[in-house]
Amino acid sequence: MFKRLRALTLTELIISTIIVSLVVGGVFSAEFAMRSTSKQLTDDIQVYLMTQALADYIRQSVRRTHGDITTANSGMSVNAGTQTICFRMDVEVSGTYTPNIYTDDNWHCFTLVGTNVYACDTGTSAGTCTAAGSFAGTLVSDEFTSPAIPAPQVTANSATGDLYFDITLVSRKDPSVGASVSGSNLASGSAVNPQTVVRFRQRPSGF
């Protein structure tokens, strides 16, 4: 006995095609969304790691700083005009460190030139780095001037002997755009140009 075979009708074929198209379209949409999310996360992580590396570099300089807490700016210098921060480093002379003698010390500085940060040694007094210095990282162009970003500062208490250096570093994938601010607060930037904020407070060892 033969079974009667039933062929697909045109309506069923059209419906099947539509269903397959929807499934394939959904797969491609999900893949595109995943790729976009992955790229955004990659950009966020890259900006954060670069900014954190600069923060660690500055933190190490603060740790090595020394001076006299009763004398203002004896070990740290913040110059908003030249967008520079400097730290006094004791140097080894004839195999011996001389923390009580400041005249032979070296100042290590960081200067924001455009959106690039350069590090350099300026000798026995605080100075300014140029593009000839060592490239240390990038920051938004208004790092020292935006009211939303706390300026780098030294907090000293001669009564307790405490001294701290505070800094807020802000960078973006494209730092030339400037800081992303929502009201008076730093925002997260955008998907195509994410922003990261790194803050730290560090106490120098030589005070």
C-alpha positions, 0 to 999 in steps of 0.5 A: 500500500502506497503512502500519499506524499504531501507537498509543501504549499506556497503559503507554507514555503513563504512562512518557513522562509520568513521564520528562517529569516527572523532566526538568522537576523536575530543571530546576526543582531545578537552577534553585532551587539556582542561585538559592539559591547566587547569593543566598548569594554576593550576601550574602557579597559585600555583607557583605565590601564593607561591612566592607572599606569600613570597614577602608579608612576606618580605615586612612586615618585611621591613615595620617594619624596623628602623634605621639611614639613615645616617649610612650604613646598620643600618637597613637592611643587604644584604649578598650575600655570605650567601644568606641572607637578614636581617631587624632590628626590634625595640622591646618592653622593659618594655612596651616601644619601644626604636627606638633611642636605637639599642642595644636591637633590634632584627634582622629578617633574611631570608636565602636561603638554597638550594632552600628553604627560612628560616626565623629566629631571630638572636638577636642583630646583623644580622646573618644567618638562617638555616633549623632549622628556619621557612620555608618561601618559595622556590626560584630558586637555583641561586636567589642571583647569576644569572646575570638575577636576580637583587640582593636584594639591599638597596637604600638610599638618606640621602639628601632626607631621602628616603630609599627603599628595592628592591627585585626580587623573582623568583621561579618555580614549581621545583625550583632546575632546576634554573632560566629560562632565555631567553637572558638576560631576565627572561622567563616564564619557561615551561609548565611542570615547570612554572616560576613566577617573583615577584618584589617589592620596599618597604619603611621602616617606621622607617627611 
